[in-house]
Amino acid sequence: MTQPIRFRLLGPMAAHRDDEALVVGSPLQQAMMAALLLRDGRAASAGELIEAVWGPTAPASASAMLRTYAWRWRKALERDRSAPAILTSVGDGYRTVLPADNVDAVRVESLAAAALAATRKAEEHPRARQLLDEALDLWYGEPLAGIPGPLAEQHRARLEDLRISLLEEKCGLDLELGDQGRAVPVLRELNADHPLRERPYVLLMRGLYQSGRQADALAVFERVRRLLAAELGIDPGPELRAMHQRILRNDPSLLPAAAPEPEPPATGRAAAASAPAVPVPAQLPADIADFTGRADELEALHTALCKAVQDTDDHTVLPIAAISGMGGVGKTTVALRVAHRLRAGFPDGQLYVDLRGDQPKPAQPGVLLVSFLTALGVAPGAVPETLEDRSRLFRSLLDGRRVLILLDNARDAAQVRPLLPGSARCAVLVTSRTRLFGLATAVQVDLDVFSVDEATGMLAQAAGDDRIDADPAAAGELIRYCGRLPLAIRIVASRLASRPSWSVARLADRLAAEQHRMTELQLGDLAVASAFEWGYRQLTPEQATAFRVVAAVSRPDIGVPVAAVVLGVEQRRAEDLLEALVDAGMVSETHAGRYRYHELLRVFASQLTEPDDAVDSGTALSRQLDFLLATATAAFQQLVPGDPIGSALRTPELPGLRFDTPHAAARWVGEEFDTAIAAMQAATAPGSSAQDLRTAADLLIALCPFDADPRYERLAVAAAAVSAAATGRADRHSLGRAEFIRGNLAVQATRLGEAAEHCRRAAEACREVGDRVILQQVLNDLGLLAQFQHRFEEAVRLSEEAHELAVALGHHTGRTVTLLNAAMARVRGGSPAEGARVCRDLLPALRAEGDLPGVSYALFVLGLAAHESESYQEAAATFRECLELCRSTGLALREAQARYRLADTLRRLGRGAEAVTGARQAVAECEALTADRDQGHALVVLARALAARGRASEAREHLARAEALFDRLALPDGELVRGLLAGLDAAESAESAAG
């Protein structure tokens, strides 16, 4: 028979079916279920649920949201959603059908009632205490943690009051049964947490009196009397005053009913013999068997802490090693491995404590010191009152001893400092989600996620090498879905080990969908979401909103300006919020001003988004794209001032950054390029808006001038995504722009067939929607393609059409480039004089305007025209002028082109040695620039120069390389090379025949 669902509310909400953890959804979804569960099976109407979840500020969509939440809950809870048995409908509302004991907040009430009944009979006191222990064990954090709404707030306060009352009742029973050593530490913690609550002081005074510390008990009364007067202006209540009087008169009824008669104190050896032996504390939790990797981190920690066991006179400083890292990264696991390796060097004991730094109420140092002191042999009744005195006694006890202390999961340095010994013979190991600034550490290890090899090793160790080796690609996908987070890897490794029939690919497929990933990454009490949940619950509402909103636009990282725009706050405030998330271990800072989410934290954040969030993921993306386009347009205008494309881009609603120099613009593009690529791809996803897609298409164009770096080839991937989405949505405007970028990038890479198809599609779309600015660019690219294919007349026609559009648009640079492209086509098509005339007409204006790229291009075409006209001296002089200009202005590709064309001219002038040297240099420059087409031409020039000097064998090698390049690029120049090779073969054959 299937076990019923069990709910836990005495902490963050959790639900289980057997050992399977169920998805509990967003905080509002949890609020709805909590409202039903706390009614213990009674129905709640829609109005009552809306009041419970939202109160008077309920949105208009509240009823629809309730129905959505109910649907989600049934999806998680019900075996058959068509006939719900757990969450049933009653009118317009709902009720839950569960045994009372299956909801911890309901069960605790029945346990409390049973315990109260048992306290009425003295013989039932042990059973009452047992019931109270059972009830208190149900708490595992703040009740209903993170659940919003007035009802949750009301029950949170009620349940917390119940917990304190039960603790007080249990401590009272401990004192009745003579177990003051158990009660006093708990009462001290209660007093620290609730300093104005009087009953814990009453019980503490009795406990101290029972321990023979009458003076300390009276001091408690005096301290609380001053506190109440200072804070509330009142005197102690009747119960406190009565306890004070009873202690003053040594009321015998304060002692436990079964208190043993005091024995005369033993002295000397008798005392030593009668004193119980205090065991050496060995509190370290067990090490794990399948520990993997972390060799460098273990070595650094081991080396630092080993100083404590070195008896050297200059060793006077307590060695402290700190391990920090996000939740689930394996801090505790690494710390335990180091501690177990070192334990033999600390024969006086090992102390361990979980500081609960990731929980709403971290452990109090004063309470932890009680535990440490009693473990070291101090009687509970002899523990000092104040934190300072306990810390001093702790240091005194450890002086001269070798004790290793592991402080796990610390909140901050202030929590840790009172727990530090003073002796350099001890050693301390601390783990925390963030760096503990202000703590003097011997070594600080910032634990990162696994390497791929470490993650693969853990998978193989658990699931078996054969299963991993059988499908390494699926193993790689599985590791990628886990973000190499050790906790996630451990969970999937354990799942594979427990399911021998499963292939790695099957589990990888289950993790592929982001919406299911958090659910899949849990096994028993291990859950990635739980590791993240505690950190998230520490955030303020503003920080939590920032965590959710920024996550939606954070791939692969995000800068402060973008985050500020997305959040709608000033940059300083955005930076403060992001730094707070770093402090909470929820994001990391990659370098100054840039922040990154671990992939699983980003997925976790996406599942926290609320329907009524002021900024949803769609709005966040729109704001990000607007800001990126506005800033990229400013960068474009710095690099290509006056280009009409800048005015053809959409004007975003949000302002962007501005730049004073092209260098500053290029630096910003370098920083934000990966983020822009991710944003453009996000704009192509189903559900994104039409405006976002158009913004993405314009952003492609704004970034296009910055594509010289090889990494910008990823621009083509984004352009392909925009093109596909535009095709699916029949958005011809965005299609034309995306296809233009794809064609332009393909032209630059000399992928001619691909370039021709993209440019053809771009031209059709641009003509259809009248996008003349982009059409002019596309026609220019088509002209270049025709030149590469030796279709020179077509190239002239296309370049002239592009020129006419540039004139009509007032595009000065476009007019120059298209004229020179047409001139180049005429020169290469057999009309060098016409091409030379165009260049001579343009050069004076280009020089006057300081258009150095234009001057270099005109000189290059002019030199080529002179060469083709066999005016070699003029050609050499022109190429040299072009080369010097390119060298001084950093036009590297044009410099290489001028160099190999000059080398060919020098060959014709009979200066073979110079020709060979120049051609070799040009080949190397083209190769460094990955300019394959030009490298092929330079190789041909080099081969001709070598052949002219009688070095046919070397020439043949270079021609073979050129042939391979041209054939790979599908260029007709390969036929020229084959003709040259045939000529070399014929010449060799003729020489052999003559010989």
Backbone hydrogen bonds, N-H to C=O, Kabsch-Sander energy under -0.5 kcal/mol:
donor,donor_aa,acceptor,acceptor_aa,energy
6,R,16,H,-2.6
7,F,102,N,-3.2
8,R,14,A,-2.9
11,G,9,L,-1.5
14,A,8,R,-1.7
15,A,22,L,-0.5
16,H,6,R,-2.4
17,R,20,E,-2.5
18,D,16,H,-0.5
20,E,17,R,-2.4
21,A,19,D,-0.6
22,L,15,A,-3.1
30,Q,26,S,-2.4
31,A,27,P,-2.2
32,M,28,L,-1.8
33,M,29,Q,-1.7
34,A,30,Q,-2.9
35,A,31,A,-2.0
36,L,32,M,-1.3
37,L,33,M,-3.0
38,L,34,A,-2.4
39,R,36,L,-1.4
40,D,37,L,-1.7
41,G,36,L,-0.6
42,R,39,R,-1.3
44,A,94,Y,-2.6
49,L,45,S,-2.3
50,I,46,A,-2.5
51,E,47,G,-2.3
52,A,48,E,-2.1
53,V,49,L,-2.5
54,W,50,I,-2.8
55,G,50,I,-1.2
57,T,54,W,-1.0
58,A,55,G,-1.1
62,A,59,P,-1.6
65,M,61,S,-2.4
66,L,62,A,-2.4
67,R,63,S,-1.9
68,T,64,A,-2.0
69,Y,65,M,-2.7
70,A,66,L,-2.7
71,W,67,R,-2.2
72,R,68,T,-2.3
73,W,69,Y,-2.7
74,R,70,A,-2.6
75,K,71,W,-2.0
76,A,72,R,-1.7
77,L,73,W,-2.8
78,E,74,R,-2.1
83,A,80,D,-1.4
88,T,86,I,-0.7
88,T,95,R,-2.3
90,V,93,G,-2.0
93,G,90,V,-2.4
94,Y,44,A,-2.0
95,R,88,T,-2.0
97,V,86,I,-2.4
98,L,96,T,-0.7
102,N,99,P,-1.9
103,V,100,A,-1.5
104,D,7,F,-1.9
106,V,103,V,-1.2
107,R,103,V,-2.8
108,V,104,D,-2.4
109,E,106,V,-0.6
110,S,106,V,-1.3
111,L,107,R,-2.3
112,A,108,V,-2.2
113,A,109,E,-2.2
114,A,110,S,-2.2
115,A,111,L,-2.5
116,L,112,A,-2.5
117,A,113,A,-2.1
118,A,114,A,-1.9
119,T,115,A,-1.6
120,R,117,A,-1.1
121,K,118,A,-1.3
124,E,121,K,-1.5
125,H,122,A,-1.6
128,A,124,E,-2.5
129,R,125,H,-2.5
130,Q,126,P,-2.1
131,L,127,R,-2.4
132,L,128,A,-2.4
133,D,129,R,-2.6
134,E,130,Q,-2.2
135,A,131,L,-2.3
136,L,132,L,-2.9
137,D,133,D,-2.0
138,L,135,A,-1.4
139,W,136,L,-1.3
140,Y,10,L,-2.9
144,L,9,L,-3.0
144,L,11,G,-0.9
145,A,142,E,-1.3
147,I,144,L,-2.1
151,L,52,A,-1.6
152,A,52,A,-0.5
153,E,149,G,-2.0
154,Q,150,P,-2.3
155,H,151,L,-2.6
156,R,152,A,-2.5
157,A,153,E,-1.9
158,R,154,Q,-2.1
159,L,155,H,-3.1
160,E,156,R,-1.9
161,D,157,A,-2.2
162,L,158,R,-2.3
163,R,159,L,-2.4
164,I,160,E,-2.2
165,S,161,D,-2.5
166,L,162,L,-2.6
167,L,163,R,-2.4
168,E,164,I,-2.7
169,E,165,S,-2.6
170,K,166,L,-2.6
171,C,167,L,-2.8
172,G,168,E,-2.4
173,L,169,E,-2.0
174,D,170,K,-2.7
175,L,171,C,-2.2
176,E,172,G,-2.1
177,L,173,L,-2.2
178,G,175,L,-1.4
179,D,174,D,-3.6
182,R,179,D,-0.9
183,A,179,D,-1.3
184,V,180,Q,-2.9
186,V,182,R,-0.6
187,L,183,A,-2.5
188,R,184,V,-2.2
189,E,185,P,-1.8
190,L,186,V,-2.3
191,N,187,L,-2.4
192,A,188,R,-2.1
193,D,189,E,-2.3
194,H,190,L,-2.5
197,R,194,H,-1.8
198,E,196,L,-0.5
201,Y,198,E,-0.8
202,V,198,E,-1.8
203,L,199,R,-2.3
204,L,200,P,-2.6
205,M,201,Y,-2.7
206,R,202,V,-1.8
207,G,203,L,-2.7
208,L,204,L,-2.8
209,Y,205,M,-2.2
210,Q,206,R,-2.6
211,S,207,G,-1.3
212,G,209,Y,-1.8
213,R,208,L,-2.7
217,A,213,R,-2.1
218,L,214,Q,-2.3
219,A,215,A,-2.1
220,V,216,D,-1.8
221,F,217,A,-1.4
222,E,218,L,-1.9
223,R,219,A,-2.5
224,V,220,V,-2.6
225,R,221,F,-2.1
226,R,222,E,-2.0
227,L,223,R,-2.0
228,L,224,V,-2.6
229,A,225,R,-1.8
230,A,226,R,-2.4
231,E,227,L,-2.8
232,L,228,L,-2.3
233,G,228,L,-1.2
234,I,228,L,-1.2
241,R,237,G,-2.4
242,A,238,P,-2.6
243,M,239,E,-2.1
244,H,240,L,-2.2
245,Q,241,R,-2.1
246,R,242,A,-2.4
247,I,243,M,-2.2
248,L,244,H,-2.0
249,R,245,Q,-1.9
250,N,247,I,-1.4
251,D,246,R,-2.8
254,L,251,D,-1.8
255,L,252,P,-1.5
257,A,176,E,-0.8
259,A,256,P,-1.8
270,A,267,T,-1.2
271,A,267,T,-0.8
272,A,268,G,-1.7
273,A,269,R,-2.7
274,S,270,A,-2.3
275,A,271,A,-1.9
283,Q,350,Q,-2.7
291,F,288,I,-0.7
298,L,294,R,-2.6
299,E,295,A,-2.2
300,A,296,D,-2.2
301,L,297,E,-2.3
302,H,298,L,-2.7
303,T,299,E,-2.4
304,A,300,A,-1.8
305,L,301,L,-2.2
306,C,302,H,-1.7
307,K,304,A,-0.8
308,A,305,L,-1.6
309,V,306,C,-1.5
310,Q,307,K,-1.4
311,D,309,V,-0.6
312,T,310,Q,-1.7
315,H,312,T,-1.5
316,T,314,D,-1.1
321,A,428,V,-2.7
322,A,443,V,-2.4
323,I,430,V,-2.8
324,S,445,V,-2.6
325,G,432,S,-1.0
329,V,326,M,-1.6
334,V,330,G,-2.2
335,A,331,K,-2.6
336,L,332,T,-2.8
337,R,333,T,-2.0
338,V,334,V,-2.3
339,A,335,A,-2.8
340,H,336,L,-2.6
341,R,337,R,-1.6
342,L,338,V,-1.6
343,R,339,A,-1.2
345,G,342,L,-2.1
346,F,343,R,-1.8
348,D,402,R,-1.6
349,G,346,F,-1.6
350,Q,281,P,-2.5
351,L,404,L,-2.7
353,V,406,L,-1.7
355,L,353,V,-0.7
355,L,408,D,-3.3
357,G,409,N,-2.9
359,Q,356,R,-1.6
363,A,355,L,-2.3
368,L,364,Q,-2.2
369,L,365,P,-2.3
370,V,366,G,-1.1
371,S,367,V,-1.4
372,F,368,L,-2.4
373,L,369,L,-3.1
374,T,370,V,-2.4
375,A,371,S,-1.9
376,L,372,F,-1.4
377,G,374,T,-1.4
378,V,373,L,-2.5
382,A,379,A,-1.9
383,V,380,P,-1.3
390,R,386,T,-2.2
391,S,387,L,-2.5
392,R,388,E,-2.3
393,L,389,D,-2.4
394,F,390,R,-2.4
395,R,391,S,-2.3
396,S,392,R,-2.2
397,L,393,L,-2.5
398,L,394,F,-1.6
399,D,395,R,-0.8
399,D,396,S,-0.7
401,R,398,L,-2.0
403,V,401,R,-0.8
404,L,349,G,-2.1
405,I,427,A,-2.5
406,L,351,L,-3.0
407,L,405,I,-0.6
407,L,429,L,-2.9
408,D,353,V,-2.6
408,D,406,L,-0.8
410,A,431,T,-3.2
415,Q,412,D,-0.5
416,V,412,D,-1.0
417,R,413,A,-2.5
419,L,416,V,-2.1
420,L,417,R,-1.8
426,C,423,S,-1.2
427,A,403,V,-1.8
428,V,319,P,-2.2
429,L,405,I,-2.9
430,V,321,A,-2.8
431,T,407,L,-2.2
432,S,323,I,-2.3
433,R,410,A,-0.6
437,F,435,R,-1.5
439,L,436,L,-1.7
440,A,438,G,-0.6
441,T,439,L,-1.2
442,A,320,I,-3.2
443,V,320,I,-1.2
445,V,322,A,-3.0
445,V,443,V,-0.5
446,D,444,Q,-0.6
447,L,324,S,-3.0
447,L,445,V,-1.0
450,F,484,R,-2.5
455,A,451,S,-2.5
456,T,452,V,-2.7
457,G,453,D,-2.4
458,M,454,E,-2.1
459,L,455,A,-2.1
460,A,456,T,-2.8
461,Q,457,G,-2.4
462,A,458,M,-1.8
463,A,459,L,-3.3
464,G,460,A,-1.9
468,I,464,G,-1.5
469,D,465,D,-3.2
470,A,466,D,-1.7
471,D,467,R,-0.6
471,D,468,I,-0.8
475,A,471,D,-2.0
476,G,472,P,-2.3
477,E,473,A,-2.1
478,L,474,A,-2.6
479,I,475,A,-2.4
480,R,476,G,-2.2
481,Y,477,E,-2.7
482,C,478,L,-1.5
483,G,480,R,-1.3
484,R,479,I,-1.7
485,L,482,C,-2.0
487,L,328,G,-2.4
489,I,485,L,-2.7
490,R,486,P,-2.8
491,I,487,L,-2.1
492,V,488,A,-2.4
493,A,489,I,-2.5
494,S,490,R,-2.3
495,R,491,I,-2.3
496,L,492,V,-2.3
497,A,493,A,-2.3
498,S,494,S,-2.0
499,R,495,R,-0.7
499,R,496,L,-0.7
502,W,499,R,-1.9
507,L,503,S,-1.5
508,A,504,V,-2.4
509,D,505,A,-2.5
510,R,506,R,-1.5
511,L,507,L,-1.3
512,A,508,A,-0.8
512,A,509,D,-0.5
513,A,509,D,-0.5
516,H,513,A,-1.5
517,R,513,A,-0.7
517,R,514,E,-1.0
518,M,514,E,-0.6
520,E,516,H,-2.1
521,L,517,R,-1.8
522,Q,520,E,-1.4
523,L,526,L,-3.2
524,G,19,D,-0.5
526,L,523,L,-2.4
527,A,525,D,-0.5
528,V,521,L,-2.3
531,A,527,A,-1.5
532,F,528,V,-1.7
533,E,529,A,-2.5
534,W,530,S,-1.4
535,G,531,A,-0.6
536,Y,532,F,-2.1
537,R,533,E,-2.5
538,Q,534,W,-0.8
538,Q,535,G,-0.7
539,L,536,Y,-1.4
544,A,540,T,-3.1
545,T,541,P,-2.2
546,A,542,E,-2.2
547,F,543,Q,-2.6
548,R,544,A,-2.2
549,V,545,T,-3.0
550,V,546,A,-2.4
551,A,547,F,-1.1
552,A,548,R,-0.8
552,A,549,V,-0.9
553,V,550,V,-1.7
554,S,551,A,-1.2
558,I,595,Y,-2.3
560,V,593,G,-1.2
563,A,559,G,-2.2
564,A,560,V,-2.7
565,V,561,P,-1.9
566,V,562,V,-2.5
567,L,563,A,-2.5
568,G,564,A,-1.4
569,V,564,A,-2.0
574,A,570,E,-2.5
575,E,571,Q,-2.6
576,D,572,R,-2.1
577,L,573,R,-2.4
578,L,574,A,-2.4
579,E,575,E,-2.6
580,A,576,D,-2.0
581,L,577,L,-1.8
582,V,578,L,-1.9
583,D,579,E,-2.5
584,A,580,A,-1.6
585,G,582,V,-1.7
586,M,581,L,-2.7
587,V,581,L,-1.0
588,S,596,R,-2.5
590,T,588,S,-0.7
590,T,594,R,-1.3
591,H,594,R,-0.8
594,R,591,H,-2.7
595,Y,558,I,-2.8
596,R,588,S,-3.0
602,R,598,H,-2.3
603,V,599,E,-2.0
604,F,600,L,-2.7
605,A,601,L,-2.6
606,S,602,R,-2.0
607,Q,603,V,-1.1
607,Q,604,F,-0.6
608,L,605,A,-1.6
609,T,606,S,-0.6
613,D,610,E,-1.7
616,D,614,A,-0.5
620,A,616,D,-2.5
621,L,617,S,-2.3
622,S,618,G,-2.2
623,R,619,T,-2.5
624,Q,620,A,-2.4
625,L,621,L,-2.9
626,D,622,S,-2.4
627,F,623,R,-2.4
628,L,624,Q,-2.7
629,L,625,L,-2.7
630,A,626,D,-2.6
631,T,627,F,-2.4
632,A,628,L,-2.8
633,T,629,L,-2.5
634,A,630,A,-1.5
635,A,631,T,-2.2
636,F,632,A,-2.7
637,Q,633,T,-2.3
638,Q,634,A,-1.2
639,L,635,A,-1.9
640,V,636,F,-3.2
643,D,640,V,-1.8
646,G,643,D,-1.4
647,S,644,P,-0.6
648,A,644,P,-0.9
648,A,645,I,-0.9
649,L,645,I,-0.6
649,L,646,G,-0.6
665,A,661,T,-1.9
666,A,662,P,-2.8
667,R,663,H,-2.2
668,W,664,A,-2.1
669,V,665,A,-2.3
670,G,666,A,-2.3
671,E,667,R,-1.8
672,E,668,W,-2.5
673,F,669,V,-1.5
676,A,672,E,-2.8
677,I,673,F,-2.5
678,A,674,D,-2.1
679,A,675,T,-2.4
680,M,676,A,-2.6
681,Q,677,I,-2.2
682,A,678,A,-2.2
683,A,679,A,-1.7
684,T,681,Q,-1.1
685,A,682,A,-1.4
688,S,685,A,-2.0
693,L,689,S,-1.6
694,R,690,A,-2.0
695,T,691,Q,-2.7
696,A,692,D,-2.4
697,A,693,L,-2.2
698,D,694,R,-2.2
699,L,695,T,-2.4
700,L,696,A,-1.9
701,I,697,A,-1.2
702,A,698,D,-2.4
703,L,699,L,-1.9
704,C,700,L,-0.8
704,C,701,I,-0.6
706,F,703,L,-1.8
707,D,704,C,-1.5
712,Y,709,D,-2.2
713,E,710,P,-1.7
714,R,711,R,-1.5
715,L,712,Y,-2.1
716,A,713,E,-1.5
717,V,713,E,-0.7
718,A,714,R,-1.9
719,A,715,L,-2.5
720,A,716,A,-2.2
721,A,717,V,-1.8
722,V,718,A,-2.4
723,S,719,A,-2.6
724,A,720,A,-2.4
725,A,721,A,-2.3
726,A,722,V,-2.7
727,T,723,S,-2.4
728,G,724,A,-2.2
729,R,725,A,-1.6
730,A,726,A,-0.5
730,A,727,T,-1.0
731,D,726,A,-2.6
732,R,730,A,-1.1
735,L,731,D,-2.1
736,G,732,R,-2.5
737,R,733,H,-1.6
738,A,734,S,-2.6
739,E,735,L,-2.9
740,F,736,G,-1.8
741,I,737,R,-1.9
742,R,738,A,-2.3
743,G,739,E,-2.7
744,N,740,F,-2.8
745,L,741,I,-2.6
746,A,742,R,-2.0
747,V,743,G,-2.4
748,Q,744,N,-2.1
749,A,745,L,-1.7
750,T,747,V,-1.4
751,R,746,A,-2.9
752,L,750,T,-1.1
752,L,969,L,-0.6
755,A,751,R,-2.8
756,A,752,L,-2.7
757,E,753,G,-1.7
758,H,754,E,-2.2
759,C,755,A,-2.7
760,R,756,A,-2.3
761,R,757,E,-2.2
762,A,758,H,-2.5
763,A,759,C,-2.8
764,E,760,R,-2.2
765,A,761,R,-2.2
766,C,762,A,-2.8
767,R,763,A,-2.5
768,E,764,E,-2.0
769,V,765,A,-2.0
770,G,766,C,-1.0
771,D,766,C,-2.1
772,R,770,G,-1.7
775,L,771,D,-2.1
776,Q,772,R,-2.3
777,Q,773,V,-1.1
778,V,774,I,-2.4
779,L,775,L,-2.8
780,N,776,Q,-1.6
781,D,777,Q,-2.2
782,L,778,V,-2.6
783,G,779,L,-2.0
784,L,780,N,-1.9
785,L,781,D,-2.4
786,A,782,L,-2.2
787,Q,783,G,-1.9
788,F,784,L,-2.6
789,Q,785,L,-1.6
790,H,787,Q,-2.1
791,R,786,A,-3.1
792,F,790,H,-1.0
795,A,791,R,-1.9
796,V,792,F,-2.4
797,R,793,E,-2.3
798,L,794,E,-2.7
799,S,795,A,-2.4
800,E,796,V,-2.4
801,E,797,R,-2.1
802,A,798,L,-2.4
803,H,799,S,-2.1
804,E,800,E,-2.3
805,L,801,E,-1.9
806,A,802,A,-2.2
807,V,803,H,-2.4
808,A,804,E,-2.3
809,L,805,L,-2.3
810,G,806,A,-0.7
810,G,807,V,-0.9
811,H,806,A,-3.0
812,H,810,G,-1.1
815,R,811,H,-2.3
816,T,812,H,-2.0
817,V,813,T,-2.6
818,T,814,G,-2.4
819,L,815,R,-1.9
820,L,816,T,-2.4
821,N,817,V,-2.6
822,A,818,T,-2.2
823,A,819,L,-2.4
824,M,820,L,-2.7
825,A,821,N,-2.2
826,R,822,A,-2.0
827,V,823,A,-2.5
828,R,824,M,-2.7
829,G,825,A,-1.6
830,G,827,V,-1.3
831,S,826,R,-3.2
835,G,831,S,-1.7
836,A,832,P,-2.7
837,R,833,A,-2.1
838,V,834,E,-1.7
839,C,835,G,-1.8
840,R,836,A,-2.5
841,D,837,R,-2.1
842,L,838,V,-1.7
843,L,839,C,-2.3
846,L,842,L,-2.2
847,R,843,L,-2.8
848,A,844,P,-2.2
849,E,845,A,-2.2
850,G,846,L,-0.7
850,G,847,R,-0.7
851,D,846,L,-2.1
852,L,850,G,-1.8
855,V,851,D,-2.6
856,S,852,L,-2.7
857,Y,853,P,-2.0
858,A,854,G,-2.4
859,L,855,V,-2.6
860,F,856,S,-2.1
861,V,857,Y,-2.5
862,L,858,A,-2.4
863,G,859,L,-2.8
864,L,860,F,-2.2
865,A,861,V,-2.3
866,A,862,L,-2.2
867,H,863,G,-2.2
868,E,864,L,-2.6
869,S,865,A,-1.5
870,E,867,H,-1.8
871,S,866,A,-2.9
872,Y,870,E,-1.3
875,A,871,S,-2.5
876,A,872,Y,-2.8
877,A,873,Q,-2.2
878,T,874,E,-2.4
879,F,875,A,-2.8
880,R,876,A,-2.3
881,E,877,A,-2.0
882,C,878,T,-2.4
883,L,879,F,-2.9
884,E,880,R,-2.5
885,L,881,E,-2.1
886,C,882,C,-2.5
887,R,883,L,-2.4
888,S,884,E,-2.0
889,T,885,L,-1.4
890,G,886,C,-1.1
891,L,886,C,-1.8
892,A,890,G,-1.6
895,E,891,L,-2.1
896,A,892,A,-2.1
897,Q,893,L,-2.4
898,A,894,R,-2.6
899,R,895,E,-2.0
900,Y,896,A,-2.2
901,R,897,Q,-2.0
902,L,898,A,-2.3
903,A,899,R,-2.3
904,D,900,Y,-1.6
905,T,901,R,-1.9
906,L,902,L,-2.8
907,R,903,A,-1.8
908,R,904,D,-1.6
909,L,905,T,-1.4
910,G,907,R,-1.5
911,R,906,L,-2.7
912,G,910,G,-0.9
915,A,911,R,-2.0
916,V,912,G,-2.6
917,T,913,A,-2.2
918,G,914,E,-2.8
919,A,915,A,-2.5
920,R,916,V,-2.4
921,Q,917,T,-2.0
922,A,918,G,-2.2
923,V,919,A,-2.5
924,A,920,R,-2.1
925,E,921,Q,-2.3
926,C,922,A,-2.7
927,E,923,V,-2.3
928,A,924,A,-2.2
929,L,925,E,-1.7
930,T,927,E,-1.2
931,A,926,C,-2.5
932,D,930,T,-1.2
935,Q,931,A,-2.4
936,G,932,D,-2.3
937,H,933,R,-1.8
938,A,934,D,-2.7
939,L,935,Q,-2.3
940,V,936,G,-1.8
941,V,937,H,-2.2
942,L,938,A,-2.4
943,A,939,L,-2.6
944,R,940,V,-2.5
945,A,941,V,-2.3
946,L,942,L,-2.4
947,A,943,A,-2.8
948,A,944,R,-2.3
949,R,945,A,-0.8
949,R,946,L,-0.7
950,G,947,A,-1.9
951,R,946,L,-2.6
952,A,950,G,-0.7
955,A,951,R,-2.2
956,R,952,A,-2.6
957,E,953,S,-1.6
958,H,954,E,-1.9
959,L,955,A,-2.4
960,A,956,R,-2.2
961,R,957,E,-1.7
962,A,958,H,-2.3
963,E,959,L,-2.8
964,A,960,A,-2.1
965,L,961,R,-2.0
966,F,962,A,-2.8
967,D,963,E,-2.6
968,R,964,A,-2.1
969,L,965,L,-1.9
970,A,967,D,-1.0
971,L,966,F,-2.8
974,G,971,L,-1.5
975,E,972,P,-1.8
976,L,972,P,-0.7
977,V,973,D,-1.9
978,R,974,G,-2.2
979,G,975,E,-1.9
980,L,976,L,-2.1
981,L,977,V,-2.8
982,A,978,R,-2.3
983,G,979,G,-2.1
984,L,980,L,-2.3
985,D,981,L,-2.3
986,A,982,A,-2.6
987,A,983,G,-2.4
988,E,984,L,-2.4
989,S,985,D,-2.4
990,A,986,A,-2.5
991,E,987,A,-2.3
992,S,988,E,-2.4
993,A,989,S,-2.3
994,A,990,A,-2.5
995,G,991,E,-2.2
